[in-house]
């Protein structure tokens, strides 16, 4: 027999409502997957409302109005900067990144001189939060095995991820994903690479003990680099 | 599409919002979640997107973003991934024009491998929007039996789907 919570989730799916969350087993997931596939196949379903599309467009446009003069892109860049989307966030401003990078350097035994060489950010809480705490570390490697950077994850509430990458002459935006022990993938944020160099500092809701790996994905969906936590 | 670029972010949004929504709806099966996840994809992806990228690259990036947004959604909701977006399939479906959903074909494929009564109970509930009472009446069984039939049918469909994928 199907459990109460799974049964309730299936009835929600049949009715087109959000199913309530619970700790599902792999067998539960198989049944939910079938229920979703069947419900999505109902005739006349699958297209968005005009009202939804217009509403989202308005929200994006309003946030886009926040952009600074002189930026080389229209709205979306600023739009994403203001975004509160969970899980995926735009790169933090450069000053905060440098402050975080300084903290990362200090965390793995970097010298005071190295820290002082980086611009400090009074507004960033990352450095203070990071120093003295437990850290997971992994080296980033390109597909061919060449080392191209490092990832540090500091345990805390929230935890923080610091990443630096030096990957040839690439100028692109890459997405950072964490791979967890339970097999799931967690998006963390994006970093802009300039001539192959980029950094990311981002708070993240994850138990560092559950980390298995990290991956950088390019806009075309290919893997730029990956890392395995020891 | 290859080589073409979008004039501005609004063009990129208008050209892809339906595609992304359909992709998400086919993976979550309900409108509220599909709308939230579609919003999340655009808020996350349009920021770093470079509009001098080709339309194909923009769409590939949207698929990659949708993939990670969906994975995070399931982790929050059920602690594991219930459905996923295969990057190749996602890219293919998002490139199709007009943006049609393959969900009806997928549903038909699932039902095909089931015994008649199991197939019928799932058709009535999921495809024809019948309540459990209506389903019981059509199948000439009690409401309790209709529930049991539905649950067994879902379990069997899950097993069949798993066998087909291995």
Boltz contact constraints between the chains, C-beta under 6 A:
constraints:
  - contact:
      token1: [A, 2]
      token2: [B, 151]
      max_distance: 6.0
  - contact:
      token1: [A, 13]
      token2: [B, 29]
      max_distance: 6.0
  - contact:
      token1: [A, 14]
      token2: [B, 125]
      max_distance: 6.0
  - contact:
      token1: [A, 16]
      token2: [B, 30]
      max_distance: 6.0
  - contact:
      token1: [A, 18]
      token2: [B, 30]
      max_distance: 6.0
  - contact:
      token1: [A, 18]
      token2: [B, 32]
      max_distance: 6.0
  - contact:
      token1: [A, 18]
      token2: [B, 33]
      max_distance: 6.0
  - contact:
      token1: [A, 21]
      token2: [B, 77]
      max_distance: 6.0
  - contact:
      token1: [A, 21]
      token2: [B, 78]
      max_distance: 6.0
  - contact:
      token1: [A, 23]
      token2: [B, 79]
      max_distance: 6.0
  - contact:
      token1: [A, 24]
      token2: [B, 78]
      max_distance: 6.0
  - contact:
      token1: [A, 29]
      token2: [B, 80]
      max_distance: 6.0
  - contact:
      token1: [A, 29]
      token2: [B, 82]
      max_distance: 6.0
  - contact:
      token1: [A, 30]
      token2: [B, 158]
      max_distance: 6.0
  - contact:
      token1: [A, 31]
      token2: [B, 154]
      max_distance: 6.0
  - contact:
      token1: [A, 31]
      token2: [B, 158]
      max_distance: 6.0
  - contact:
      token1: [A, 32]
      token2: [B, 82]
      max_distance: 6.0
  - contact:
      token1: [A, 33]
      token2: [B, 82]
      max_distance: 6.0
  - contact:
      token1: [A, 33]
      token2: [B, 83]
      max_distance: 6.0
  - contact:
      token1: [A, 34]
      token2: [B, 154]
      max_distance: 6.0
  - contact:
      token1: [A, 34]
      token2: [B, 157]
      max_distance: 6.0
  - contact:
      token1: [A, 34]
      token2: [B, 158]
      max_distance: 6.0
  - contact:
      token1: [A, 36]
      token2: [B, 29]
      max_distance: 6.0
  - contact:
      token1: [A, 37]
      token2: [B, 106]
      max_distance: 6.0
  - contact:
      token1: [A, 37]
      token2: [B, 107]
      max_distance: 6.0
  - contact:
      token1: [A, 37]
      token2: [B, 110]
      max_distance: 6.0
  - contact:
      token1: [A, 38]
      token2: [B, 107]
      max_distance: 6.0
  - contact:
      token1: [A, 38]
      token2: [B, 122]
      max_distance: 6.0
  - contact:
      token1: [A, 38]
      token2: [B, 126]
      max_distance: 6.0
  - contact:
      token1: [A, 39]
      token2: [B, 29]
      max_distance: 6.0
  - contact:
      token1: [A, 39]
      token2: [B, 126]
      max_distance: 6.0
  - contact:
      token1: [A, 40]
      token2: [B, 25]
      max_distance: 6.0
  - contact:
      token1: [A, 40]
      token2: [B, 26]
      max_distance: 6.0
  - contact:
      token1: [A, 40]
      token2: [B, 29]
      max_distance: 6.0
  - contact:
      token1: [A, 40]
      token2: [B, 103]
      max_distance: 6.0
  - contact:
      token1: [A, 41]
      token2: [B, 103]
      max_distance: 6.0
  - contact:
      token1: [A, 41]
      token2: [B, 104]
      max_distance: 6.0
  - contact:
      token1: [A, 41]
      token2: [B, 107]
      max_distance: 6.0
  - contact:
      token1: [A, 42]
      token2: [B, 127]
      max_distance: 6.0
  - contact:
      token1: [A, 46]
      token2: [B, 22]
      max_distance: 6.0
  - contact:
      token1: [A, 46]
      token2: [B, 25]
      max_distance: 6.0
  - contact:
      token1: [A, 46]
      token2: [B, 101]
      max_distance: 6.0
  - contact:
      token1: [A, 46]
      token2: [B, 103]
      max_distance: 6.0
  - contact:
      token1: [A, 48]
      token2: [B, 18]
      max_distance: 6.0
  - contact:
      token1: [A, 48]
      token2: [B, 21]
      max_distance: 6.0
  - contact:
      token1: [A, 52]
      token2: [B, 35]
      max_distance: 6.0
  - contact:
      token1: [A, 53]
      token2: [B, 17]
      max_distance: 6.0
  - contact:
      token1: [A, 56]
      token2: [B, 39]
      max_distance: 6.0
  - contact:
      token1: [A, 74]
      token2: [B, 8]
      max_distance: 6.0
  - contact:
      token1: [A, 74]
      token2: [B, 9]
      max_distance: 6.0
  - contact:
      token1: [A, 75]
      token2: [B, 9]
      max_distance: 6.0
  - contact:
      token1: [A, 76]
      token2: [B, 9]
      max_distance: 6.0
  - contact:
      token1: [A, 76]
      token2: [B, 46]
      max_distance: 6.0
  - contact:
      token1: [A, 76]
      token2: [B, 47]
      max_distance: 6.0
  - contact:
      token1: [A, 76]
      token2: [B, 49]
      max_distance: 6.0
  - contact:
      token1: [A, 77]
      token2: [B, 47]
      max_distance: 6.0
  - contact:
      token1: [A, 80]
      token2: [B, 47]
      max_distance: 6.0
  - contact:
      token1: [A, 83]
      token2: [B, 43]
      max_distance: 6.0
  - contact:
      token1: [A, 85]
      token2: [B, 40]
      max_distance: 6.0
  - contact:
      token1: [A, 85]
      token2: [B, 43]
      max_distance: 6.0
  - contact:
      token1: [A, 85]
      token2: [B, 44]
      max_distance: 6.0
  - contact:
      token1: [A, 87]
      token2: [B, 72]
      max_distance: 6.0
  - contact:
      token1: [A, 88]
      token2: [B, 44]
      max_distance: 6.0
  - contact:
      token1: [A, 90]
      token2: [B, 47]
      max_distance: 6.0
  - contact:
      token1: [A, 173]
      token2: [B, 48]
      max_distance: 6.0
  - contact:
      token1: [A, 177]
      token2: [B, 68]
      max_distance: 6.0
  - contact:
      token1: [A, 184]
      token2: [B, 71]
      max_distance: 6.0
  - contact:
      token1: [A, 184]
      token2: [B, 75]
      max_distance: 6.0
  - contact:
      token1: [A, 184]
      token2: [B, 81]
      max_distance: 6.0
  - contact:
      token1: [A, 185]
      token2: [B, 71]
      max_distance: 6.0
  - contact:
      token1: [A, 187]
      token2: [B, 68]
      max_distance: 6.0
  - contact:
      token1: [A, 187]
      token2: [B, 72]
      max_distance: 6.0
  - contact:
      token1: [A, 190]
      token2: [B, 48]
      max_distance: 6.0
  - contact:
      token1: [A, 217]
      token2: [B, 64]
      max_distance: 6.0
  - contact:
      token1: [A, 219]
      token2: [B, 57]
      max_distance: 6.0
  - contact:
      token1: [A, 219]
      token2: [B, 61]
      max_distance: 6.0
  - contact:
      token1: [A, 220]
      token2: [B, 57]
      max_distance: 6.0
  - contact:
      token1: [A, 220]
      token2: [B, 60]
      max_distance: 6.0
  - contact:
      token1: [A, 221]
      token2: [B, 60]
      max_distance: 6.0
  - contact:
      token1: [A, 221]
      token2: [B, 64]
      max_distance: 6.0
  - contact:
      token1: [A, 221]
      token2: [B, 87]
      max_distance: 6.0
